[in-house]
Amino acid sequence: MPETSIVHSFFLIFTGAAIVASFALYARQPLILAYIIIGAIVGPFGLDYVSDARMLSEIAEIGIIFLLFLLGLDMQPKSLGAMFGKASFVAIVSSVAFAGLGYIVSIQFGFTQLEALIIGACMVFSSTIIGIKLLPTTVLHHRHTGELVVALLLIQDLIAILVLLLIGSFTSSEDANFEILELGTTLLMLPFVALACYLIVRFIILPLFTKFDRFHEYMFLLSIGWCLGVAEASEKLGLSLEIGAFIAGISLATSPISQYIAVNLKPLRDFFLVLFFFSLGANFNHALLESIWIPTLILGIVMIAFKPWCFSFLLQKTGEPKEGATEVGVRLGQISEFSLMIAFLAFSQQLISNEASHLIQATAILTFIINSYMVIFRYPSPIAVSDKLRRD
């Protein structure tokens, strides 16, 4: 089928998503599910009405960038630093546990040692999008629970970047090796980028905001330019677009303009996040389900059951109250969009088979759906099915 124009693709995506979302709301289902379903229906492996899902995935990544930028705007550096001490212990110990469990389950279904290691690594991470998207603004800004969720997700994101760098430097030849020096250089770039952002914001960005604060469109433009500029620079220096966007946001967090920017960029973020979840459904090959549905079901259920318990147990060991620790555990009880990136890169490097790649994707989608239900039926969220729990 010939490729459709981007305007026609957007028509199919957003009109289709609106229709499916209407049914989802009547059935009291999460809207994320509607976006994934419309992607599966009209994408390349469905009716093939939108064939360039790769392009849409790249556009959707902008949504993740804006999400991390807005997240940075909401975080005060001092409170974030205080959270990292406790979160580091929980994140590292839980990562080892999740990776080990994923490895054990994968080996039982006949995957190779390397495939099982990569599948295990993909089980480590929780979704930044779902974890933050399902947090009400009041919880994200003003409560200890929100700060803890964010700190854990950010440490996981740093681990995910390490995994991506390791896989990217691993060759499928007999002389496979890891470029440790490149990894060390990349990690050293993190404080360099943070310091550079602090200085630029203090001496250039904030004075510009102050001088031209009457021109709202200029403030909007400068905000987007700063976010995307730092994201792009970070990627060139070996970090990721997402980490760069977060640093860009947190560099503005202490300024009085931060909340104005956050409010004005939320609709733009939501627009691109619809595309992200659409592309997730569109890129999944349904034909492979027959060969992977059993390991997907078992791996997904194991992780959904184990992740919340493990997070809760470790957080209680650090002194967190049981109720708060359990809520954090449930909110982080899914697989991450970083897992999808790792699966794509590992498959492109010929390190894992197509079946292993789709196992990771299917498990991620399964955990996205089930965990979203667990959150919206139990805790406050912007898309809760109960009026009592709905918080924006």
N, C-alpha and C positions, 0 to 999 in steps of 0.2 A: 504493500500500500504506500503511495507517495506521501512524503512528509507534509504535514499541515503547517500553516503559518503559525507564528507564535500567538497572534490575536485569536485565531480559531482554537488553538490549544488552550489558551486561557479561558475562552468561552466554555469549552467542554469541561475543564477542570472546575471552574467556580460555579457554573450553572449546575453541573452534575453534583458537585459537593453540596450546594444549597439544597437540592432536591433530596439527596440521601440524608443530609443532616436534619432536614425537617422530619423525615421518618424516624431518625435516630432519637430526636428530642421527644416525639410523641411516644416512643417506646422507652424513654428515659435511659438512653444509652449515651456514652461519651462521644463527643464530636470527633475526637481523634480517630475513632473507628470508622466514621463516615468518610474521612479523607483517605484512609488506607483502602477502603472498599472501592471508592470511585477510581482510584489509581489502578487497582486490580482489574476493574471492569473495562476501562477505556484504554489502558496501557498496551504496550507491545505484546504482552502475553495474554491479553484479553481480546477485546474487539479491535485492537490496534488502531484506534482513532487518533491517539497521541503516540507517535512512534519515536520521537526524539526524547526519551525519558532521561538520557544522560545529560542533555542540555538543561532540562528542568531540575535535575539533581544539583547541578552547579548553581542555578539560580536560587534554589531552595537553601543552599549553604549560606546565602546572605542572611536568611532568617536566623540561623544559628549564630552568625556573627553579631547581629543586632541584639539577640537575646543575651549574649555574653557581655556586650557593651552596656546594656541596660542593667544587667546584674552588677557590673562593676560600679555603675552610678549609685546603686543602692547600698553599697558596702562601705562602711567606714574603715580605713586601713587599721586603726588601732584595735577595733573589736574583731576584725578578721584575723589579725595576728594572734590575739588571745585564743581564738578558736583553733588555730592550726596545731597548737601543742597537743591538745586532747585528740583532735581529729587525725593527726598523723599516726598515732598508735593504732587507732581503730581501722584506718584505711589500709595500713600495711599488713596487719594481721589478717584482716578479712580478705584482702587480695590474695594472700597465700592460700587461704582456705577455699575460696571460690575457684581459683585456678586448679588446685589439686582435685577438687570434686569434679570439675568439668573434664579434666584429664582422665580420671578414673572411669567416668561414664562413657566417654568417647572411645577409650580403649576396648571397652566391653562390646562395642558395636563394630569392631574390626578396622577402625581408622589407624593409620600409621602413627608411629611415635611423634613425628614432627607435626602431623595434622592434629593429634590429640593435644600437644603442647599449645598450638595456636588456638584451638577451640577452647582449651582451658583458659588461656589468656583473655579471650573474648568474654568469658563469663565473669571476669573481675569487675567490669565497669557497670555503673548505673547511668540511666539516661539523664543528661543535663536538661534536655527539653521537657521531658515528662516530670522529672523531679521538681523543676522550677515552675513549669506551666501550671501544675496542679497545686502550687502553694498560693494561698490568698495573699494579696499585697500586704495586708496587716501582719500576717505571719512572717512574710519575707523581710519586712522592714523593722518590725518592732519586737520580735520574739526570739528567744534563744533557740527555739526549734529551727527557725529559718536560717539562722546563722550557722548552726551545726550542719544542716543539710548542704548548704553552700560550701562550707569548708571541706566536707568529705568529697563532694563532687569535684572541687577544684584539685584536690590532691589526686583523685582518680584520673582527672584529665591530664595531669602532669605524667602520671604513670603510663597513660595511654599514648602520649606523645613519645615517650621512651620506647614503647613497644613498636609503634609505627616506624621510628627511626631504626630500630634493630632489624625489623623485617625489610625495610627499604634498603639496608646495607647488606642484606643476606642474599647471596647468589645461589642459584640452584645447581651450580657446577660442583665438581668434586673438590675444588679449592675454596669452598664456601668459607667466608670469614666475616667478622663484625668489625666495623671501623670505629673502634673505641675512641680514638682521638677526635673524630668528628662529633661523637656524642658529647664528649667533654666540652668541646668548643661551643656546641649548641646550648648546653646547660649554662655556660658562662654568659651567654647572650641575654639570659633572662634578667639579671639585675642591671645589665647595661641598658636594655630597652626600658625598664622601669625608671631608671634614673633620667634617661633622655626625655621620657614622657613628662616626668615631674618638672624638669627645667623648661621644656617647651610650653607646658600649660601655664606655669607661673609667669613666664616673661613674654609670651606671645598670645596664647589662646585666651586667657582670662582678660588681659587688657583689651583684646578685640571685642570680646563679649561685652565688656563694660562700656566701651566707646560707642558700639552700634546696637545696644540692647533695644532700641526703638524699632529696629527692622527685624521683625520676627522671622521672615523668610530667610534672612541672612543667618540668623542664629541656627535655624533648622539646617541650612546648607553647611555651615561650619561644623556642626555636630556630626553630620554624616561624613563629611570629608575627613575629620579627625579620626573617627572610628575606622573607616575603611583604609585610611592612610597608614595608621599604626598597624592594622591587621596585615596589610600587604608588606610593610617593612619587616614585620616579625617573621613572616613566611620566608622572605628573602634571607633572613639571618638564621634560618634553620629551625625556628619555632613553628607555631601554627597560626592560622588566621584567627582561630577562636581565642587562643591565649593573648594574642595581640589586641583583639577587641576588648577583652576583659581588662587588660592593663590600661587601654585608652579610657575605659569607663571609670576605673578606680582612680585614675589620675585626676579626674574631675569631681570625684565623690565629695570632697570637702568644700567645694565651691557652692555658693548659694544658687547657682544656675542649674545644678544637677537635676533637681526634681522637675524643673520646667522642661528640660531636654527629655527626661524619662517619659513624661506624660505625652509629649508630642510625637515620640517615636514608637509608641506602643502599637498604633494601627499598622504602621509599616512593618513592624516585626511580625504581627499576626498574619499579614498578607503572605509573607515569605514562608512562614511556618506551615500554612496550608499546602504550599508547594512541596515542602519537605516531606510531609506525610503522604501526599499524593505520590511523589516519586518513590517512596518506600514501597507502596503497593504496586506501582507500575513496573518496578525493576525485578519483581519476584516471578520466577518461572514456575507456574503451577504444575507443569508436567513432571517436575522432579519430586513432587510431594509423595508420589506412590512409593519411592524408594527411601525416603527419609522421614516419613511421618511418625514412625514408631520411636526412633531416637529423638526426634524433635519433641514429641509429647513427653517422653520420660525426662529428657534434659531440662525442658521448660518447667515441668512440675517440680523437679528436684530443686532448681534454682529459685523458683517462686516460694517454695516452702522454706528453704535453707537461708536465703539472703536476709529476710526480715528477722529471723531468729538470731542469726549470727551478729548482725548489726546491733540488735537490742541487747544481746548478751554482753558484747564487748563494751558498749556504751555504759551499761550498768556497772561494769567493772571499773570504769573510770569515774564513777560517782554520779552518773545521770539518774534521775528518777525513772522508775519502770515505765510509767505512762508515756513520758516524753521520748524515752529510748525506743519504745515499741512503735510510736508514731514515725520517728525518723527511719526505723528499719523498714516499715511498710512502704513509706514514700520512696525508698531507694531499692525496692525489691524487684527491679526489672533489669534487663540487659540494655546496653547503651548504643546510641548511634555511632559511637567510636568503634564498637564491635563490627558494625557494618563496614566501616572504613578499613578496618584491619582485615576483614574477610576479602574485600575487594583487592587490596594491595597484595595479600598473600597469594590469592589466586592468579593475579597478573604476573607475579614473580614465579609462578608454577611451583609454589611450595605446598599448596593443598589442592585437592581435587574439586571439581564442580559440585560434587555431592557435599563435601565438607563445607564449602562456601555457602551453599544453600541451607545446610543445617544451621549454620550460625544465623543466617538471615531469618529463617523460619522461627527459630527459637526466640530471636529478638522480637519479631512481630507478635508471637504468642504471649511473651511476657509483657509486652507493651499493653496488649488488650486486657489480659487478666489482671495485671497489677493496677491498671487504670480503674477497673471496677472495684478492686479492693480499697483504693483510696477514696473514690467518690461516694461510695456507700458508707464509709466509716469516718472520714475526716473532712473538715472544711476544705472546699476547693471552689474555683470559679465555675466549674461545670458539674457540681454535685447534683444528684437527682432529687435530693430533698431540699425544700426551701430553707429548712432549718440549718443545713450545712453549707448552703451556697454563699460563698464569700468571694468578692473580687479584689 
